[in-house]
Amino acid sequence: MKRIRDEDGSRFNNYQILNHRYALLNLLGKGGFSEVYKAYDLLEHRYVACKLHGLNAQWSEDKKQSYIRHAIREYNIHKTLVHCNIVRLWDTFEIDQNTFCTVLEYCSGKDLDAVLKATPILPEKEARIIIVQIFQGLVYLNKRVQKIIHYDLKPGNVLFDELGVAKVTDFGLSKIVDDDVGSQGMELTSQGAGTYWYLPPECFELSKTPLISSKVSGSLYELAFIENSQYLELSGQIISLFCYNRLL
């Protein structure tokens, strides 16, 4: 019912086709400054997710520019990522002076957070499959020429497609690691950025952080969901298998 009310009250409810290409179908979700619609790409003949970002007209110009810079940074990072376990970013365009849209791969399944709420204790076989798929995406981010740290890994940022394949999404807090940083670590620009329960411990310290430690620790916190709804630690066997053999 809430989704229907949000859709009826949405300012985008009157938009039928965006950018002469994307036909809006129904509202999938709503956040603080954005709404996500299921849409149909009339050129590529596929379903997509249109994330509509609205700038508050009452914001100061500095705040608007900060929001735009943040969105551009996310787009520049996300547009280069091509992997079966990472949600694709297809397109971005301006709607009006205070609104723009990013077009993402459509995942028809639930997110991992919804799955865990429905099934607090996953069967071990299913949990292992999910873990493998997410870590495959993390390995891809780690093996790029310009390595990427996600910084907001959590169950709500893992989506499932129609085949049940897990895909990492939401690169709004991600960082590109500069080449000159190397293995010495990187300076964290904010303290506690991201979602509290899934942060690696080093995010609470304003000091340089080993890159591998950050990836492993963030991944473990995001994936520590097997035992119960409080997302307790994974078994040592799984940690050893995926962290040391795949990431290090």
Backbone as JSON, one array per atom type, in Angstrom:
{
  "sequence": "MKRIRDEDGSRFNNYQILNHRYALLNLLGKGGFSEVYKAYDLLEHRYVACKLHGLNAQWSEDKKQSYIRHAIREYNIHKTLVHCNIVRLWDTFEIDQNTFCTVLEYCSGKDLDAVLKATPILPEKEARIIIVQIFQGLVYLNKRVQKIIHYDLKPGNVLFDELGVAKVTDFGLSKIVDDDVGSQGMELTSQGAGTYWYLPPECFELSKTPLISSKVSGSLYELAFIENSQYLELSGQIISLFCYNRLL",
  "N": [[0.82, -1.2, 0.0], [1.97, 1.23, 0.76], [3.83, 1.66, -1.27], [2.12, 2.06, -3.44], [0.82, 4.41, -2.65], [3.03, 6.13, -2.61], [3.67, 6.07, -5.32], [1.37, 7.18, -6.48], [1.58, 9.73, -5.47], [3.87, 10.69, -6.59], [5.92, 13.02, -8.34], [6.76, 12.23, -10.76], [4.87, 10.69, -11.83], [3.36, 11.53, -13.94], [5.02, 11.44, -16.07], [5.5, 9.78, -19.04], [7.23, 8.78, -21.06], [10.67, 8.89, -20.88], [13.35, 10.89, -22.02], [12.81, 10.3, -24.67], [12.87, 7.58, -24.88], [12.71, 5.79, -22.61], [10.14, 4.11, -21.17], [8.18, 4.65, -18.43], [7.01, 2.38, -15.98], [6.2, 1.23, -13.33], [6.51, 2.2, -9.87], [9.35, 1.24, -8.03], [10.74, 1.76, -5.68], [11.47, 4.22, -3.11], [13.59, 6.8, -2.02], [15.41, 9.17, 0.06], [16.16, 11.33, -1.69], [15.56, 10.38, -4.16], [13.79, 8.36, -6.59], [12.94, 5.12, -7.73], [12.08, 3.61, -10.68], [10.58, 0.91, -12.44], [11.15, 0.41, -15.84], [10.81, 0.47, -19.46], [13.08, -0.01, -22.02], [12.91, 1.41, -25.05], [14.57, 1.34, -27.22], [16.59, -0.63, -26.87], [14.99, -2.7, -26.2], [14.4, -3.89, -23.62], [13.85, -4.44, -20.1], [14.49, -1.96, -17.66], [15.89, -0.2, -14.81], [15.0, 2.9, -13.75], [16.5, 5.41, -12.06], [15.51, 8.19, -10.51], [16.69, 11.26, -9.75], [16.09, 13.89, -7.63], [16.72, 17.26, -7.09], [16.33, 19.4, -4.38], [14.53, 22.31, -4.76], [14.81, 24.34, -2.95], [17.29, 24.11, -1.9], [20.57, 25.4, -1.25], [22.88, 26.81, -3.66], [25.43, 25.77, -3.31], [24.93, 23.35, -1.98], [23.45, 22.02, -3.93], [25.38, 21.79, -5.96], [27.23, 20.19, -4.66], [25.77, 17.81, -4.37], [25.43, 17.16, -7.06], [28.1, 16.81, -7.86], [28.72, 14.56, -6.35], [26.97, 12.68, -7.51], [27.96, 12.62, -10.13], [30.5, 11.59, -9.67], [29.84, 9.02, -8.74], [28.61, 8.03, -11.05], [30.77, 8.09, -12.9], [32.44, 6.17, -11.82], [30.8, 3.87, -11.76], [30.0, 3.45, -14.43], [32.04, 2.21, -15.77], [32.12, -0.4, -14.99], [31.86, -3.75, -15.7], [30.54, -6.66, -15.14], [29.25, -9.85, -14.25], [28.28, -10.03, -11.68], [27.78, -7.51, -10.79], [25.61, -4.8, -10.79], [24.7, -3.35, -13.85], [25.32, -0.1, -15.2], [23.55, 1.72, -17.44], [22.92, 4.21, -18.65], [22.71, 7.83, -18.44], [21.02, 10.92, -17.91], [19.77, 14.31, -18.19], [16.74, 15.56, -16.88], [15.3, 17.89, -16.09], [16.11, 21.18, -14.84], [16.48, 20.62, -12.16], [16.48, 17.89, -11.93], [17.67, 14.63, -12.65], [18.42, 11.52, -14.33], [19.48, 8.18, -13.78], [20.09, 5.2, -15.51], [19.7, 1.88, -14.89], [20.64, -1.62, -14.84], [17.93, -3.86, -14.73], [16.8, -5.68, -12.0], [14.84, -8.28, -11.19], [14.38, -9.75, -8.92], [14.27, -9.95, -5.25], [16.03, -7.82, -2.86], [18.97, -8.69, -0.92], [18.6, -8.13, 1.76], [15.81, -8.22, 2.1], [15.43, -10.91, 1.52], [16.75, -12.11, 3.67], [15.2, -11.25, 5.81], [12.88, -12.61, 5.31], [13.78, -15.21, 5.41], [15.49, -15.9, 7.93], [17.54, -17.72, 8.63], [19.54, -18.98, 6.35], [19.8, -21.86, 4.21], [22.86, -23.68, 4.2], [24.02, -24.33, 1.7], [22.76, -22.59, -0.11], [23.53, -20.15, 0.98], [26.31, -20.24, 0.6], [26.48, -20.12, -2.19], [25.52, -17.54, -2.69], [27.48, -16.05, -1.36], [29.78, -16.71, -2.85], [29.13, -15.53, -5.32], [28.94, -12.78, -4.66], [31.54, -12.27, -3.77], [32.91, -12.77, -6.13], [32.25, -10.5, -7.58], [33.54, -8.6, -5.93], [36.2, -9.38, -6.18], [36.61, -8.75, -8.84], [36.45, -5.92, -8.7], [38.74, -5.49, -7.22], [40.8, -6.35, -8.85], [41.01, -4.65, -10.97], [42.72, -2.17, -13.0], [42.56, 0.4, -11.91], [41.78, 0.15, -8.79], [38.76, -0.42, -6.91], [37.01, 0.51, -4.02], [34.12, -0.34, -2.36], [32.65, 0.55, -0.04], [30.05, 0.69, 1.02], [28.9, -1.8, 1.47], [26.28, -3.95, 2.02], [23.42, -5.98, 2.96], [21.14, -4.77, 1.76], [22.17, -3.65, -0.52], [22.65, -5.62, -2.31], [21.35, -7.16, -5.02], [19.02, -9.42, -6.68], [18.76, -11.06, -9.79], [16.45, -12.27, -12.36], [17.22, -14.88, -12.56], [18.22, -15.48, -10.13], [20.78, -14.64, -9.6], [23.24, -13.02, -7.71], [23.91, -9.56, -7.36], [25.99, -6.78, -6.92], [25.25, -3.46, -5.97], [24.8, 0.19, -5.96], [27.0, 2.47, -5.81], [27.54, 4.83, -4.54], [29.15, 5.66, -2.37], [31.61, 4.74, -3.03], [35.16, 4.41, -3.68], [37.82, 5.27, -5.85], [40.98, 3.89, -6.0], [43.94, 5.58, -6.02], [46.79, 5.23, -8.16], [49.24, 5.89, -7.02], [48.92, 5.39, -4.38], [49.17, 2.72, -3.75], [50.23, -0.2, -1.94], [50.42, 0.84, 0.56], [48.29, 1.93, 1.74], [45.31, 3.98, 2.16], [44.11, 7.31, 2.68], [41.39, 7.79, 4.71], [38.5, 9.63, 3.94], [36.31, 10.29, 5.41], [34.74, 9.72, 8.56], [33.26, 6.82, 9.62], [31.61, 6.68, 7.39], [29.0, 5.33, 5.39], [27.04, 2.38, 6.08], [26.34, 1.75, 9.38], [26.31, -0.86, 10.72], [27.68, -2.52, 9.0], [30.19, -1.61, 8.51], [33.76, -1.77, 7.96], [36.16, -2.13, 10.63], [38.25, -0.2, 10.45], [37.12, 2.06, 9.38], [36.33, 3.65, 11.41], [38.47, 4.98, 12.28], [40.56, 7.71, 11.76], [42.88, 7.29, 9.94], [45.56, 5.99, 7.9], [44.76, 3.19, 5.92], [45.32, -0.25, 5.3], [44.8, -1.46, 2.05], [43.88, -4.05, 1.34], [43.02, -5.03, 3.79], [40.86, -3.34, 4.24], [39.09, -4.09, 2.19], [38.63, -6.82, 2.74], [37.62, -6.76, 5.38], [35.37, -5.07, 5.14], [33.88, -6.63, 3.39], [33.39, -8.92, 4.9], [31.78, -7.98, 6.98], [29.57, -7.2, 5.53], [28.71, -9.63, 4.57], [28.21, -11.22, 6.71], [25.86, -12.91, 7.53], [24.76, -15.37, 7.96], [24.1, -16.82, 10.34], [22.01, -15.64, 11.98], [19.42, -13.08, 12.29], [20.88, -10.93, 13.16], [23.18, -10.97, 11.77], [25.66, -12.45, 12.32], [29.14, -13.55, 12.72], [30.85, -15.19, 9.98], [31.65, -18.64, 9.23], [34.95, -19.85, 10.0], [36.04, -21.37, 7.98], [34.81, -20.52, 5.57], [35.64, -17.86, 5.53], [38.45, -18.15, 5.3], [38.62, -19.48, 2.82], [37.55, -17.67, 0.88], [38.51, -15.04, 1.46], [41.35, -15.2, 1.78], [42.27, -16.89, -0.29], [41.11, -15.79, -2.58], [41.05, -12.94, -2.5], [43.49, -11.98, -1.45]],
  "CA": [[0.0, 0.0, 0.0], [2.84, 2.41, 0.82], [4.4, 1.86, -2.6], [1.06, 2.62, -4.29], [0.65, 5.81, -2.24], [4.2, 6.86, -3.09], [3.58, 6.19, -6.77], [0.3, 8.14, -6.79], [2.01, 11.07, -5.09], [5.15, 11.02, -7.22], [5.9, 14.04, -9.39], [7.11, 11.58, -12.03], [3.75, 9.85, -12.22], [2.82, 12.04, -15.2], [5.98, 11.2, -17.14], [5.26, 8.49, -19.69], [8.47, 8.34, -21.71], [11.79, 9.76, -20.56], [14.44, 10.99, -22.99], [12.32, 9.7, -25.92], [13.4, 6.2, -24.92], [12.4, 4.94, -21.47], [8.73, 4.17, -20.77], [8.03, 4.33, -17.02], [5.95, 1.41, -15.74], [5.72, 1.3, -11.95], [7.49, 2.59, -8.86], [9.97, 0.13, -7.3], [11.14, 2.19, -4.35], [11.66, 5.65, -2.94], [14.54, 7.17, -0.98], [15.35, 10.55, 0.48], [16.24, 12.27, -2.8], [15.43, 9.67, -5.44], [12.76, 7.34, -6.77], [13.36, 4.13, -8.72], [10.96, 3.07, -11.46], [10.76, -0.07, -13.5], [10.85, 1.05, -17.13], [11.13, -0.34, -20.64], [13.95, 0.66, -22.98], [12.29, 1.23, -26.36], [15.61, 1.12, -28.23], [17.26, -1.91, -26.63], [13.93, -3.7, -25.98], [14.65, -4.6, -22.37], [13.44, -3.74, -18.89], [15.57, -1.28, -16.95], [15.49, 0.53, -13.6], [15.31, 4.32, -13.87], [16.64, 6.07, -10.76], [15.25, 9.6, -10.74], [17.28, 12.05, -8.68], [15.5, 15.22, -7.58], [17.34, 18.26, -6.24], [15.35, 20.28, -3.73], [14.64, 23.67, -5.3], [15.13, 25.25, -1.85], [18.69, 23.93, -1.52], [21.53, 26.42, -1.69], [23.64, 26.4, -4.84], [26.55, 24.94, -2.85], [24.42, 22.01, -1.7], [23.11, 21.41, -5.22], [26.61, 21.43, -6.66], [27.81, 19.06, -3.94], [24.99, 16.62, -4.73], [25.74, 16.85, -8.46], [29.46, 16.25, -7.9], [28.62, 13.21, -5.79], [26.32, 11.84, -8.51], [28.89, 12.46, -11.26], [31.56, 10.67, -9.24], [29.27, 7.68, -8.74], [28.42, 7.63, -12.45], [32.07, 7.84, -13.54], [32.94, 4.9, -11.31], [29.91, 2.75, -12.08], [29.83, 3.23, -15.87], [33.15, 1.4, -16.29], [32.07, -1.74, -14.39], [31.16, -4.76, -16.5], [30.74, -7.96, -14.49], [27.95, -10.51, -14.06], [27.83, -9.88, -10.3], [27.64, -6.09, -10.49], [24.52, -4.2, -11.56], [25.2, -2.48, -14.9], [24.79, 1.25, -15.4], [23.39, 1.82, -18.89], [22.74, 5.54, -19.23], [22.34, 8.92, -17.54], [20.6, 12.1, -18.66], [19.08, 15.36, -17.44], [15.3, 15.7, -17.15], [15.11, 19.34, -16.04], [17.19, 21.85, -14.13], [16.66, 20.06, -10.82], [16.23, 16.45, -11.95], [18.36, 13.82, -13.64], [18.08, 10.1, -14.26], [20.45, 7.15, -14.13], [19.4, 4.0, -15.98], [20.43, 0.72, -14.39], [20.15, -2.97, -15.13], [16.77, -4.21, -13.92], [16.86, -6.97, -11.3], [13.44, -8.54, -10.83], [14.29, -10.41, -7.62], [14.36, -9.13, -4.05], [17.39, -7.59, -2.4], [19.39, -9.68, 0.07], [18.01, -7.77, 3.05], [14.45, -8.77, 2.1], [15.56, -12.37, 1.57], [17.14, -12.5, 5.03], [14.07, -11.02, 6.71], [11.92, -13.68, 5.05], [14.42, -16.47, 5.78], [16.62, -15.47, 8.76], [18.64, -18.69, 8.58], [19.6, -19.56, 5.01], [20.5, -23.14, 4.08], [24.28, -23.44, 3.95], [24.32, -24.4, 0.27], [22.3, -21.34, -0.73], [24.38, -19.06, 1.49], [27.61, -20.33, -0.06], [26.33, -19.65, -3.57], [25.42, -16.08, -2.63], [28.79, -15.54, -0.97], [30.67, -16.85, -4.0], [28.77, -14.54, -6.34], [29.3, -11.44, -4.21], [32.99, -12.16, -3.77], [33.37, -12.65, -7.51], [32.17, -9.08, -7.89], [34.57, -7.88, -5.18], [37.49, -9.7, -6.79], [36.68, -7.94, -10.06], [36.78, -4.55, -8.3], [40.1, -5.48, -6.68], [41.79, -6.69, -9.89], [41.05, -3.61, -11.99], [43.91, -1.31, -12.97], [42.2, 1.32, -10.84], [40.99, -0.63, -7.84], [37.62, 0.29, -6.35], [36.48, 0.07, -2.73], [32.69, 0.0, -2.4], [32.41, 1.33, 1.18], [28.7, 0.61, 1.6], [28.4, -3.15, 1.24], [25.29, -4.39, 3.0], [22.41, -6.8, 2.27], [20.24, -3.97, 0.93], [22.85, -3.28, -1.75], [22.83, -6.82, -3.13], [20.09, -7.48, -5.7], [18.97, -10.69, -7.39], [18.04, -10.98, -11.06], [15.39, -13.27, -12.54], [17.82, -16.21, -12.42], [18.72, -15.64, -8.77], [22.18, -14.26, -9.53], [23.45, -11.88, -6.83], [24.62, -8.46, -8.0], [26.29, -5.65, -6.05], [24.82, -2.17, -6.53], [24.93, 1.42, -5.17], [28.4, 2.87, -5.68], [27.54, 6.22, -4.13], [30.24, 5.95, -1.43], [32.8, 4.01, -3.46], [36.38, 5.18, -3.91], [38.85, 4.76, -6.75], [42.28, 3.95, -5.34], [44.95, 6.15, -6.9], [47.93, 4.35, -8.39], [50.38, 6.22, -6.16], [48.65, 4.95, -3.02], [49.81, 1.42, -3.66], [49.89, -1.1, -0.84], [50.64, 1.5, 1.83], [47.01, 2.29, 2.32], [44.73, 5.23, 1.67], [43.56, 8.16, 3.72], [39.93, 7.81, 4.72], [38.06, 11.01, 3.87], [35.24, 10.54, 6.37], [34.73, 8.76, 9.66], [32.0, 6.15, 9.76], [30.76, 6.79, 6.21], [28.45, 4.04, 5.04], [26.01, 1.88, 6.99], [27.06, 1.47, 10.62], [26.46, -2.26, 11.11], [28.46, -3.27, 8.02], [31.46, -0.94, 8.25], [34.99, -2.36, 8.47], [36.57, -1.39, 11.82], [39.14, 0.91, 10.16], [36.37, 3.26, 9.0], [36.12, 4.46, 12.6], [39.75, 5.58, 12.61], [41.04, 8.62, 10.73], [44.28, 6.94, 9.69], [45.72, 5.24, 6.66], [44.24, 1.84, 6.06], [45.74, -1.18, 4.27], [43.7, -1.64, 1.11], [43.33, -5.4, 1.41], [42.28, -5.12, 5.04], [39.58, -2.65, 4.08], [38.21, -4.89, 1.34], [38.24, -8.05, 3.42], [36.8, -6.46, 6.53], [34.07, -4.6, 4.68], [33.15, -7.75, 2.8], [32.93, -9.83, 5.96], [30.65, -7.37, 7.69], [28.4, -7.22, 4.64], [28.28, -10.99, 4.3], [28.06, -11.99, 7.94], [24.41, -12.97, 7.74], [24.29, -16.75, 7.89], [23.63, -17.43, 11.57], [20.7, -15.14, 12.39], [19.07, -11.77, 11.75], [21.86, -9.93, 13.58], [24.31, -11.09, 10.85], [26.86, -12.8, 13.07], [30.32, -13.84, 11.91], [30.85, -16.38, 9.14], [32.55, -19.68, 9.69], [36.35, -19.65, 9.63], [36.33, -22.05, 6.72], [34.39, -19.67, 4.47], [36.51, -16.7, 5.53], [39.73, -18.54, 4.74], [38.5, -19.84, 1.41], [37.3, -16.55, -0.03], [39.33, -13.85, 1.71], [42.77, -15.41, 1.57], [42.56, -17.5, -1.59], [40.59, -15.03, -3.71], [41.3, -11.5, -2.44], [44.87, -11.61, -1.09]],
  "C": [[0.86, 1.27, 0.0], [3.42, 2.71, -0.55], [3.37, 2.5, -3.53], [0.83, 4.09, -3.95], [1.81, 6.66, -2.74], [4.13, 7.09, -4.59], [2.51, 7.21, -7.16], [0.73, 9.57, -6.49], [3.3, 11.51, -5.75], [4.98, 12.08, -8.29], [6.23, 13.45, -10.76], [5.97, 10.71, -12.56], [3.16, 10.26, -13.57], [3.78, 11.86, -16.38], [5.68, 9.82, -17.74], [6.52, 7.93, -20.32], [9.55, 9.36, -21.41], [12.83, 9.71, -21.67], [14.09, 10.34, -24.33], [12.69, 8.21, -26.02], [12.86, 5.29, -23.83], [10.95, 5.14, -21.02], [8.6, 3.73, -19.31], [6.83, 3.42, -16.8], [5.39, 1.51, -14.33], [6.86, 1.62, -11.0], [8.02, 1.35, -8.14], [10.33, 0.52, -5.87], [11.42, 3.68, -4.32], [12.62, 5.9, -1.79], [14.4, 8.64, -0.64], [15.3, 11.54, -0.68], [16.07, 11.59, -4.15], [14.26, 8.69, -5.41], [13.24, 6.41, -7.88], [12.13, 3.53, -9.37], [11.43, 1.91, -12.33], [10.34, 0.6, -14.8], [11.21, 0.1, -18.26], [11.93, 0.51, -21.62], [13.44, 0.38, -24.39], [13.31, 1.0, -27.47], [16.25, -0.26, -28.1], [16.27, -3.04, -26.36], [14.23, -4.57, -24.75], [14.1, -3.76, -21.22], [14.68, -3.14, -18.22], [15.0, -0.68, -15.66], [15.94, 1.97, -13.76], [15.32, 4.95, -12.47], [16.57, 7.57, -10.99], [15.7, 10.41, -9.53], [16.7, 13.46, -8.72], [16.24, 16.12, -6.6], [16.26, 19.16, -5.67], [15.57, 21.72, -4.22], [15.03, 24.68, -4.22], [16.57, 25.1, -1.36], [19.5, 25.14, -1.97], [22.28, 25.9, -2.91], [24.81, 25.5, -4.46], [26.1, 23.51, -2.61], [24.05, 21.29, -2.99], [24.37, 20.94, -5.94], [27.3, 20.25, -5.99], [27.1, 17.76, -4.3], [25.32, 16.19, -6.15], [27.12, 16.24, -8.58], [29.47, 14.82, -7.41], [28.03, 12.25, -6.83], [27.23, 11.59, -9.7], [30.0, 11.49, -10.9], [31.06, 9.24, -9.25], [29.11, 7.17, -10.16], [29.74, 7.27, -13.11], [32.7, 6.55, -13.07], [32.12, 3.74, -11.87], [29.87, 2.44, -13.57], [30.91, 2.33, -16.46], [33.07, -0.06, -15.86], [31.23, -2.68, -15.24], [31.47, -6.13, -15.92], [29.37, -8.54, -14.17], [27.42, -10.38, -12.64], [27.82, -8.43, -9.83], [26.54, -5.52, -11.39], [25.1, -3.21, -12.58], [24.54, -1.1, -14.85], [24.75, 1.5, -16.9], [23.46, 3.26, -19.39], [22.51, 6.56, -18.12], [21.98, 10.13, -18.37], [19.85, 13.06, -17.75], [17.61, 15.41, -17.86], [14.9, 17.17, -17.14], [16.21, 19.91, -15.18], [17.49, 21.22, -12.78], [16.51, 18.54, -10.77], [17.07, 15.77, -13.02], [18.08, 12.35, -13.37], [19.29, 9.24, -14.57], [19.68, 5.87, -14.44], [20.26, 2.79, -15.66], [19.83, -0.58, -14.91], [18.99, -3.29, -14.2], [16.94, -5.6, -13.32], [15.48, -7.24, -10.71], [13.29, -9.21, -9.47], [14.34, -9.42, -6.46], [15.81, -8.74, -3.8], [17.7, -8.57, -1.26], [18.79, -9.39, 1.44], [16.6, -8.34, 3.17], [14.46, -10.29, 2.19], [15.85, -12.82, 2.99], [16.0, -12.28, 6.03], [13.02, -12.11, 6.53], [12.45, -15.03, 5.5], [15.64, -16.15, 6.62], [17.81, -16.42, 8.74], [18.61, -19.36, 7.21], [20.23, -20.94, 5.05], [21.95, -22.88, 3.67], [24.62, -23.43, 2.46], [23.93, -23.11, -0.43], [23.17, -20.17, -0.3], [25.74, -19.06, 0.8], [27.55, -19.81, -1.48], [26.28, -18.13, -3.6], [26.78, -15.47, -2.33], [29.77, -15.59, -2.14], [30.39, -15.75, -5.02], [29.17, -13.13, -5.93], [30.81, -11.26, -4.23], [33.57, -12.14, -5.17], [33.31, -11.2, -7.97], [33.25, -8.27, -7.2], [35.95, -8.14, -5.75], [37.68, -8.88, -8.06], [37.06, -6.5, -9.73], [38.23, -4.44, -7.85], [41.16, -5.69, -7.75], [41.83, -5.67, -11.03], [42.35, -2.82, -11.9], [43.73, -0.23, -11.92], [41.25, 0.6, -9.9], [39.88, 0.24, -7.24], [37.23, -0.34, -5.02], [35.04, 0.56, -2.64], [32.28, 0.9, -1.25], [30.99, 1.33, 1.71], [28.09, -0.75, 1.29], [27.48, -3.56, 2.38], [24.23, -5.18, 2.25], [21.47, -6.0, 1.37], [20.85, -3.55, -0.39], [23.28, -4.5, -2.56], [21.47, -7.2, -3.7], [20.18, -8.83, -6.38], [18.2, -10.51, -8.69], [17.04, -12.11, -11.18], [15.91, -14.69, -12.42], [18.36, -16.46, -11.01], [20.18, -15.3, -8.6], [22.31, -12.99, -8.67], [24.31, -10.83, -7.52], [24.77, -7.3, -7.02], [25.86, -4.36, -6.73], [25.12, -1.04, -5.56], [26.39, 1.75, -4.89], [28.55, 4.32, -5.25], [28.65, 6.59, -3.17], [31.55, 5.31, -1.84], [33.96, 4.96, -3.74], [37.24, 4.48, -4.95], [40.18, 4.95, -6.07], [43.3, 4.47, -6.33], [46.15, 5.22, -6.99], [49.06, 4.62, -7.41], [50.14, 5.85, -4.71], [49.3, 3.61, -2.76], [49.35, 0.62, -2.47], [50.02, -0.44, 0.52], [49.35, 1.88, 2.52], [46.5, 3.59, 1.75], [44.16, 6.0, 2.83], [42.04, 8.14, 3.64], [39.46, 9.25, 4.81], [36.93, 11.32, 4.84], [35.25, 9.43, 7.4], [33.35, 8.16, 9.78], [31.08, 6.3, 8.57], [30.27, 5.41, 5.8], [27.39, 3.64, 6.05], [26.67, 1.26, 8.21], [27.35, -0.01, 10.83], [27.41, -3.02, 10.19], [29.8, -2.63, 7.71], [32.63, -1.79, 8.71], [35.48, -1.52, 9.64], [37.41, -0.16, 11.51], [38.4, 2.18, 9.75], [36.09, 4.15, 10.2], [37.42, 5.1, 13.08], [40.17, 6.48, 11.47], [42.53, 8.39, 10.54], [44.35, 6.17, 8.4], [45.39, 3.78, 6.89], [44.79, 0.94, 4.97], [44.57, -1.52, 3.36], [43.07, -3.01, 1.22], [42.52, -5.57, 2.68], [40.91, -4.48, 4.91], [38.61, -3.48, 3.27], [37.7, -6.11, 2.09], [37.28, -7.75, 4.55], [35.42, -5.96, 6.13], [33.25, -5.73, 4.12], [32.6, -8.67, 3.87], [31.73, -9.24, 6.69], [29.4, -7.41, 6.83], [27.84, -8.61, 4.48], [27.99, -11.82, 5.55], [26.6, -12.13, 8.33], [23.9, -14.39, 7.94], [23.58, -17.2, 9.17], [22.24, -16.95, 12.0], [20.5, -13.72, 11.88], [20.02, -10.66, 12.19], [23.14, -10.03, 12.76], [25.63, -11.34, 11.6], [27.96, -13.26, 12.14], [30.15, -15.13, 11.13], [31.77, -17.43, 9.73], [33.96, -19.41, 9.21], [36.7, -20.28, 8.3], [35.97, -21.17, 5.52], [35.29, -18.44, 4.38], [37.85, -17.03, 4.89], [39.65, -18.77, 3.25], [38.41, -18.62, 0.52], [38.2, -15.34, 0.22], [40.79, -14.08, 1.33], [43.08, -15.97, 0.2], [42.15, -16.62, -2.75], [40.99, -13.56, -3.68], [42.76, -11.15, -2.21], [45.84, -11.96, -2.2]]
}
